[in-house]
Amino acid sequence: MSSYNTINYLNLLAACINIVLFTLDSNEDYGPDYDFFNRFNLRDLSRRYINGAMTPAEPFFVIFNIVSLFLSVFAMIQFLPAYRSLSMVQDGVGYWYFIGTVAQIFAFTFSVDNIEVSFVTSLLSTIFFSITCASTWKILHNQHHNATSDNSPEEYWLIRFPFQLQSGWNVALTTMSVNILFRGDINGGFSAVMNSILIIASLIVYAAISGKLLFFSGNVTPNYVIPSVIALVTVSRFAKYKHILYTHHLSLMIILSFCCLFYYLLQQ
């Protein structure tokens, strides 16, 4: 029986970082000793991105907690004897989950309210969000091409699904960050035309990713998770500006959408 190795420990550390820094509610003022943790509040991130062309309504950021939940489950089960030496964990995930988490720390560091907004900080944030996004897509690529995969429901829900969910969210975060990078009050005042161009470009990217995963995936099963997250981000973005839904209705829509997605996948 193989023993634990560096990858197992780093996966657990990455999950702990996600919970402590990004998931726990740090709205309360606990004093200067906790300022470091208060830097990563998701509400700060949503307020920082509030004027972005593709920023969804604040309640949608609850998906980060859902992502952290599934990644925490993965981090725990990959310590079990039956999983810790699996190629899907060692080669499929490898060091990429930890690398993406470290990049995410830097991305959030340049994205919260308690630093001055500038083109440089927004550029750095975009770069690190892009690294985080690339890391999760690298995991999906490694898992897809892993010859030892048994394609069982157990493997899918415990090892594959958490990173598919995270990939969809990272695509949204990276897109939001790019839009903020070209926001008028940062770079000197782009016109409403530029804002429209950013929206159209973002929708084209979303459509291209979703179309490739749903309709042009070759002989493999289409990926429904990432397009579902992208669709929710898009609906939430326009709902925020058109006041189609109230805040609590939007939260309910997100929960019900994921329930429908889970039910559909279980039937496959």
C-alpha positions, 0 to 999 in steps of 0.5 A: 500500500502506497504511503502519503506523498507531497501531492496528497499533503499539498491537496489538503493544504490547498483545500484548507487555504480555500476554506480559511481565506476565501470561504469563511465569513470575515465581515466582522471586525476581529481586530488587527490580528485578523486583517490578513484574513479580512482581505479575502472576503468575497463581498469585497471582491464582488464590490470591487468588481461591481462596475465590471461589464460581466460581473454577476449579482453579489449573491452569485458569489455563493458558488465559491462556497459550493466549489470549496465544499466539493474541493474539500470533499476531494481533499479528504477522500484523496487521503483514503488508502483507496484513492491516495495513490490513484493515477487520477489523483497523482497524475490527473491533479498532481501539483496543479490544484496547489499551484492554482490556489497559490495563484488565487491568493495573489489574485485576491490580494490585488482584487480586494477593497483595501488596496488602491484600484489601479491599472497595475493592480488590476493587471496583476489580478488578471494575470494571477486569475488566468494562472488559476484558470489555466491550472484547473483546465490543466487538471481537466486535460490530465484527467481526460487523457488518463488511461487508468480512468474507470469512468465510474460515478464514484470517480466522477463525483469525487475526483472529476466534478469538483474541478469541472465546477471550479473551472467554470467559476475560474472562467467567470472570474478571469472574464470579470477581471479582464473587464475590470482591467479595461474599466474606464475609472481605472485606465482613464475613461473608456467610452460606453462603446468600449463597455459594449465591446467588452460585453460582446467579446465576453459573450463570444468567449462564453459561447465558444467555450460552451459550444466546444464542450457541449457540441464539439467534444468528439467521442467523449461525453459532453461537459455540462457543468462548465457551460451551466456555470457560465450560463448562470453567470450570464443570467445573473449579470443581466438580472442585476442590471435589469432588476429581473430578480430580487436578491433572494430569488437569485440565490434560490435560482442558483440552488435550484439550477444546481439541483437540476444539473445534479439530477440530470447527471445522475441519470446519465 
